[in-house]
Amino acid sequence: MNKQSIVIFPGDEIGPEITTEAIKIIDFFNESKLTNISYDFADIGGAALDKYNTPITADALEKAKKSDAVLLASVGTPKYDNNVRDQKPEYGLLTLRKYLNLFINIRPIFVFNSLSSYSSLKPELINDLDIVIIRELIGDVYFGEPRGFKDVGGERVGYNTMLYSESEVKRITQFAIETANKRKKQITSVDKANVLECSQLWRQTVDRIMSQHQDINLQHIYVDNAAMQIIKNPKQFDVILTPNLFGDILSDAASMLTGSIGLLPSASLSDSIGMFEPIHGSAPDIAGQGIVNPLAMILSLAMMFEYTLEKPELSKIIKQAVNDVLNEGYFTKDLSSNDFVTTSEMGDKVLDKLKQLC
C-alpha cells in the first residue's frame, strides 16, 4: 500500500480538542491496514503567533505544500483580535490558502434525518436536503488590492478592493459544471450584478462558459435574494456557485438549516492538493470544556478520503458511522443541552461504529 502523508494544523481554542478525535480514526485505519498514512503537525493562527510571532511560518507552508493533504481544525483567538492584519491569526489561514492555490471551496449542506427537528426550519422544508456550495476561495475582496487605511479630509477611512479576473471566474465555473454533471445538472450563480462591476464581470463570464453547456440549467440570483431563498425554500437549490465573500456568508447561514454549525465539513482544493476543515470557527467561549462537537472535523476527514486520498469507500464508512451514532441518540451539547456526551465520548462512539462497519 502506498504511503500517504498529511499535515495537521490543530490551530486555536477548540482546535486541538477536535483534532484528537480525528486522529483516533486515522490511527484506527492505519492499525487495520486500511491506510498507510503518516501525519505531522504544524502551527497556524494564534498558536503560531505564540511560538514564532507570525500567524504561519515559511516552514509550515512548505511542509503543507509537500504533503498529500492538509487537515485543519480552527483558527482564531481573542488574544490577538487587536493585531494589525498580517499579525492576526486569520491571516495565517488566508496565507495558506493563497500559497497552496486553493481556489475551490466545497461546502456541502445536508441534514441527518435524526436531526431534522433541530433545524431552524420545519422538517418538511429540510428533510433530505442536499446542497453543495462551490465558493471561489482566493479572490474577491479578501485578497484584492489596494486595501488599507488612510486619512481623507481629516477623517480615517478603511478601504478594500473587490476584484475578479475572467480566468478566476472561469476555473471555478468549470468546477461547478463538473459537480453539477454528477448531480442534478442545476447551477445557481450568486452575484450582485445590479450594482457591482465585479459582479457584472462574474455574471458575464459565467454566461459565456455556460453557453457551452446547454444541458445544465443555469439560474442567476442576487446575493440578498439568495440569502432569503435559502431560508425560505432551501431545497430549490442544488449547486450554488458563488464568489468568495458571498459564499462565506451564505454557507454559514445555510449551516443552521442542519441544526448546528458543528456538523458541517468543507474541502478546499487546488489542481494538486486539498485542505479539509470544519466550517465553524474556533469557539473560544467553549474551548477546554470538552463539549465541542467533533463531527464536522470527523466529516472533514471523510471528505479528505473522498477528494484527495482516493479512498471513497472510507469516506462512506465514516459518514455511515456518524449517521448511526446520531440515530442512536448520542448528541453533544450544541444539540442537547441536558443529556449530552462529551467531545471525547462522541469521538469514541464514532470509532466504535467504525470498528463494527470495518
C-alpha positions in Angstrom: 0.0 0.0 0.0 1.4 3.4 -1.0 2.3 5.6 1.9 0.4 8.9 2.1 1.4 11.9 4.2 -0.8 14.6 5.7 -0.1 17.8 7.7 -2.4 18.6 10.6 -2.9 22.1 11.8 -4.7 21.8 15.2 -4.9 25.6 15.4 -6.6 27.6 18.2 -9.0 27.3 21.0 -11.2 24.2 20.4 -8.9 23.1 17.5 -6.7 20.6 19.5 -9.8 19.0 21.0 -11.5 18.1 17.7 -8.1 17.2 16.2 -7.7 14.5 18.8 -10.9 12.8 17.7 -9.9 12.8 14.0 -6.6 11.3 14.9 -8.3 8.4 16.6 -9.8 7.5 13.3 -6.6 7.8 11.3 -4.8 5.6 13.8 -7.5 3.0 13.6 -7.4 2.9 9.8 -3.6 2.6 9.9 -3.7 -0.2 12.5 -6.4 -2.0 10.5 -4.1 -1.8 7.4 -6.9 0.1 5.6 -4.5 3.1 5.1 -0.8 3.8 5.3 -0.9 7.5 6.4 1.9 9.3 8.1 0.9 12.6 9.7 2.9 15.6 11.0 1.8 18.7 12.9 2.3 22.4 12.2 1.1 25.6 13.9 -1.2 28.3 12.4 -3.0 31.3 13.8 -2.7 32.2 17.4 -0.7 29.0 18.1 1.9 30.1 15.6 1.9 33.7 16.9 2.6 32.4 20.4 5.6 30.4 19.3 7.0 32.4 16.3 5.4 35.8 16.3 3.8 35.1 12.9 0.5 33.5 12.1 2.2 30.9 9.9 5.9 30.2 9.2 7.5 29.6 5.8 8.4 26.1 7.1 4.8 25.3 7.8 3.8 26.5 4.4 6.4 24.3 2.7 5.5 21.3 4.8 1.9 21.7 3.8 2.8 22.0 0.1 4.8 18.8 0.1 2.1 16.8 1.8 -0.7 14.8 0.1 -3.4 16.6 2.0 -3.9 19.1 4.8 -6.3 18.7 7.8 -7.0 21.9 9.7 -9.1 22.4 12.8 -9.7 26.1 13.6 -8.1 29.4 13.5 -8.7 32.5 15.7 -8.4 33.6 19.3 -9.5 36.9 21.0 -5.9 37.3 22.4 -4.8 38.7 19.0 -8.0 40.5 17.9 -6.4 43.9 18.0 -3.3 43.0 16.0 -2.6 44.5 12.6 -3.9 42.5 9.7 -0.7 40.5 8.9 -0.4 39.7 12.6 -3.9 38.4 13.1 -4.4 34.6 13.4 -6.8 34.5 10.4 -4.1 36.0 8.2 -2.3 32.6 8.5 -5.3 30.9 7.0 -5.5 33.3 4.1 -1.8 32.9 3.5 -2.1 29.1 3.5 -5.0 29.2 1.1 -3.1 31.5 -1.3 0.2 29.6 -1.0 -1.5 26.3 -1.9 -3.6 28.0 -4.6 -6.8 26.6 -3.0 -9.2 28.3 -5.3 -12.0 25.8 -4.9 -14.1 25.6 -1.7 -16.7 22.9 -1.4 -19.3 23.2 1.3 -21.9 20.5 1.4 -25.2 21.4 3.2 -27.0 18.3 4.3 -29.3 17.1 7.1 -29.1 13.9 9.0 -32.7 12.6 9.3 -32.4 12.1 13.0 -31.7 15.8 13.4 -34.4 17.3 11.2 -36.3 18.6 14.2 -33.2 20.5 15.3 -33.1 22.8 12.2 -34.3 26.4 12.4 -36.9 25.4 9.7 -39.8 23.0 9.7 -38.8 19.4 9.0 -40.7 19.3 5.7 -38.5 22.1 4.4 -35.2 20.4 5.1 -35.9 16.6 5.0 -33.4 15.1 2.5 -31.7 18.4 2.0 -28.6 18.1 -0.2 -27.0 21.3 -1.4 -23.4 21.9 -2.3 -21.9 25.4 -2.3 -19.0 25.9 -4.7 -17.1 29.0 -3.5 -14.2 30.7 -5.1 -11.7 31.0 -2.3 -8.6 33.1 -3.2 -10.0 36.1 -5.0 -12.6 38.8 -4.2 -12.4 41.5 -1.5 -10.4 39.2 0.8 -7.4 39.4 -1.5 -8.0 42.4 -3.7 -5.5 45.3 -3.7 -5.3 48.1 -2.8 -6.6 47.9 0.7 -5.8 49.6 4.0 -6.5 52.7 5.9 -5.9 56.4 5.1 -6.9 59.9 6.1 -9.4 61.7 3.9 -10.3 65.2 4.8 -9.1 64.7 8.3 -11.1 61.5 8.8 -9.8 58.0 9.0 -11.1 55.7 6.2 -10.8 52.0 5.6 -11.0 50.6 2.1 -10.9 47.3 0.3 -11.0 46.3 -3.4 -13.4 43.7 -4.7 -11.6 42.2 -7.7 -12.0 39.2 -10.1 -10.4 38.3 -13.3 -12.1 36.4 -16.1 -9.7 33.5 -15.6 -10.5 33.2 -11.9 -14.3 33.1 -12.6 -13.8 30.6 -15.5 -11.9 28.0 -13.5 -14.4 28.0 -10.6 -17.3 27.8 -13.0 -15.7 24.8 -14.7 -15.5 23.0 -11.4 -19.2 23.9 -10.6 -20.1 22.4 -14.0 -18.2 19.2 -13.2 -20.0 19.0 -9.9 -23.4 19.7 -11.5 -22.9 16.9 -14.1 -22.6 14.4 -11.2 -25.8 15.7 -9.6 -29.0 17.3 -10.9 -27.4 19.4 -13.7 -28.5 22.6 -12.0 -26.4 25.6 -11.0 -27.4 28.8 -9.2 -24.8 31.5 -9.6 -24.8 34.2 -6.9 -23.8 37.8 -7.6 -24.8 41.5 -7.1 -24.6 42.4 -10.7 -27.2 45.2 -10.4 -24.8 47.4 -8.5 -21.2 45.9 -8.7 -19.0 45.9 -11.8 -17.1 43.0 -10.3 -20.4 41.0 -10.2 -21.2 42.1 -13.7 -17.9 40.5 -14.9 -18.7 37.4 -12.8 -22.1 37.0 -14.5 -20.9 37.7 -18.0 -18.1 35.2 -17.6 -20.4 32.5 -16.1 -22.8 33.0 -19.0 -20.1 32.7 -21.6 -18.8 29.4 -20.1 -22.2 28.0 -19.5 -23.3 28.7 -23.1 -21.2 25.6 -24.0 -23.2 23.5 -21.5 -26.8 23.9 -22.6 -27.8 20.6 -20.8 -27.2 22.3 -17.4 -29.9 24.6 -16.0 -28.3 27.9 -15.0 -30.0 30.5 -12.8 -28.6 33.8 -11.7 -29.6 35.2 -8.3 -28.7 38.3 -6.4 -27.0 37.6 -3.1 -29.7 39.2 -0.9 -32.4 37.2 -2.6 -30.2 34.1 -2.3 -30.0 34.6 1.5 -33.7 34.9 1.7 -34.4 31.9 -0.6 -32.0 29.6 1.3 -34.1 30.2 4.4 -37.5 30.2 2.6 -37.1 27.2 0.4 -33.6 25.6 0.5 -34.5 22.5 -1.5 -34.9 24.6 -4.6 -31.1 24.7 -4.8 -28.6 22.0 -5.8 -25.2 23.5 -6.8 -24.6 27.1 -5.7 -21.7 28.9 -7.4 -20.5 31.9 -5.5 -17.7 34.4 -5.2 -15.6 34.4 -2.0 -17.4 37.0 0.1 -20.9 35.9 -0.7 -20.1 32.2 -0.3 -18.6 32.8 3.2 -21.8 34.4 4.4 -24.3 32.2 2.6 -22.6 28.9 3.7 -22.6 29.9 7.4 -26.2 30.9 7.1 -27.1 27.7 5.4 -25.3 25.7 8.1 -28.1 26.5 10.5 -30.5 24.5 8.3 -28.8 21.4 9.5 -29.3 22.1 13.2 -25.7 23.0 14.2 -22.7 24.6 12.5 -20.7 21.9 14.4 -21.9 19.3 11.8 -20.6 20.6 8.5 -17.2 19.9 6.9 -15.5 21.6 3.9 -12.9 20.9 1.3 -10.6 23.5 -0.3 -8.8 22.3 -3.5 -6.2 23.3 -5.9 -5.1 21.4 -9.0 -2.8 19.3 -6.9 -3.7 19.3 -3.2 -6.6 19.6 -0.8 -7.2 21.1 2.6 -10.1 19.9 4.8 -11.6 21.8 7.7 -14.9 22.3 9.6 -16.8 25.4 8.5 -17.2 26.5 12.2 -14.7 28.8 14.0 -12.5 28.3 17.0 -15.3 28.9 19.6 -13.2 30.4 22.4 -16.3 30.6 24.6 -16.4 26.7 25.0 -12.7 25.9 24.5 -11.2 23.4 27.0 -14.6 22.3 28.4 -14.8 19.1 26.5 -18.2 19.9 25.0 -17.4 20.9 21.4 -19.0 18.8 18.6 -16.2 17.0 16.8 -18.4 15.7 14.0 -17.6 18.5 11.5 -13.9 17.7 11.9 -14.5 13.9 11.5 -16.6 14.6 8.4 -13.8 16.8 7.1 -11.6 13.8 7.3 -14.2 11.8 5.3 -14.0 14.5 2.6 -10.2 14.1 2.6 -10.6 10.4 1.8 -13.2 11.2 -0.9 -11.4 14.1 -2.7 -7.7 13.7 -2.2 -6.6 10.4 -0.7 -8.7 8.4 -3.2 -10.4 6.2 -0.8 -14.1 7.0 -1.2 -15.1 3.7 0.5 -13.6 5.0 3.8 -15.4 8.3 3.3 -18.7 6.4 3.0 -18.0 4.3 6.1 -17.2 7.4 8.2 -20.4 9.1 7.1 -22.4 5.9 7.9 -20.8 5.7 11.4 -21.7 9.3 12.2 -25.2 8.8 11.0 -25.6 5.6 13.1 -24.3 7.3 16.2 -26.8 10.2 15.8 -29.6 7.8 15.0 -28.9 6.1 18.4 -29.5 9.5 20.1 -26.0 10.5 21.1 -25.6 14.2 20.8 -23.0 16.8 22.0 -24.1 19.9 23.9 -24.8 22.0 20.9 -27.7 19.6 20.0 -28.8 18.6 23.5 -28.3 20.9 26.5 -29.5 18.3 29.1 -28.4 14.8 28.1 -25.2 15.0 26.0 -21.9 13.3 25.5 -18.5 14.9 25.7 -16.3 15.7 22.8 -14.1 12.6 23.5 -17.1 10.4 24.1 -18.6 11.4 20.7 -15.3 10.6 19.1 -15.3 7.2 20.8 -18.9 6.4 19.7 -18.0 7.1 16.1 -14.8 5.0 16.4 -16.8 2.1 17.9 -19.2 2.2 14.9 -16.3 2.3 12.5 -14.9 -0.9 14.1 -18.2 -2.6 13.6 -18.5 -1.4 10.0 -15.0 -2.3 9.0 
